[in-house]
Amino acid sequence: MHLGQWLAEISQSAAGPAQPFIPQWQYVASALGIPVVLGIALYGVIVLIEKICHIRLGGGGI
């Protein structure tokens, strides 16, 4: 399923103004999964920069 199609289905299945919101597994998975994926990607970029430039980014102790 393409992202655009998935977003269209979510927006069409959203509750109306007077109806309660019922969370589905897609909402929970995206709310928990997106920050994890972004964090892993950022960690990979930082490690790559450290290896290429031979410098240490972050992780400074007290």
C-alpha positions as CSV (number, residue, x, y, z in Angstrom):
1,M,0.0,0.0,0.0
2,H,1.4,3.4,-0.9
3,L,1.7,6.1,1.7
4,G,-0.7,8.4,-0.1
5,Q,-3.4,5.8,-0.3
6,W,-2.8,4.9,3.4
7,L,-3.2,8.5,4.4
8,A,-6.3,8.9,2.3
9,E,-7.9,5.9,4.0
10,I,-7.0,7.2,7.5
11,S,-8.5,10.6,6.7
12,Q,-11.7,9.0,5.4
13,S,-12.0,6.7,8.4
14,A,-11.5,9.5,10.9
15,A,-14.4,10.1,13.3
16,G,-16.7,13.0,12.8
17,P,-16.8,16.1,15.1
18,A,-19.3,14.7,17.5
19,Q,-18.0,11.1,17.5
20,P,-15.4,9.8,19.9
21,F,-11.9,9.0,18.5
22,I,-11.2,5.2,18.6
23,P,-7.5,4.6,18.2
24,Q,-6.5,1.9,15.8
25,W,-3.3,-0.1,15.6
26,Q,-2.1,2.1,12.6
27,Y,-2.2,5.2,14.8
28,V,-0.4,3.6,17.7
29,A,2.2,2.0,15.4
30,S,2.9,5.2,13.6
31,A,3.0,7.2,16.8
32,L,5.6,4.8,18.4
33,G,7.4,3.8,15.2
34,I,8.2,7.1,13.5
35,P,10.3,8.5,16.4
36,V,12.2,5.2,16.6
37,V,12.9,5.1,12.9
38,L,14.0,8.7,12.9
39,G,16.2,8.2,16.0
40,I,17.9,5.1,14.4
41,A,18.5,7.0,11.2
42,L,20.0,10.0,13.0
43,Y,22.2,7.7,15.0
44,G,23.5,6.2,11.8
45,V,24.2,9.6,10.3
46,I,26.1,10.7,13.4
47,V,28.2,7.5,13.4
48,L,29.0,7.9,9.7
49,I,30.1,11.5,10.3
50,E,32.3,10.4,13.2
51,K,34.0,7.7,11.1
52,I,34.5,9.9,8.0
53,C,35.8,13.0,9.9
54,H,37.6,11.2,12.8
55,I,35.8,13.3,15.4
56,R,33.6,12.5,18.3
57,L,30.1,14.1,18.3
58,G,28.2,14.3,21.5
59,G,28.4,11.8,24.2
60,G,30.5,14.1,26.4
61,G,30.7,12.9,30.0
62,I,30.5,15.1,33.1
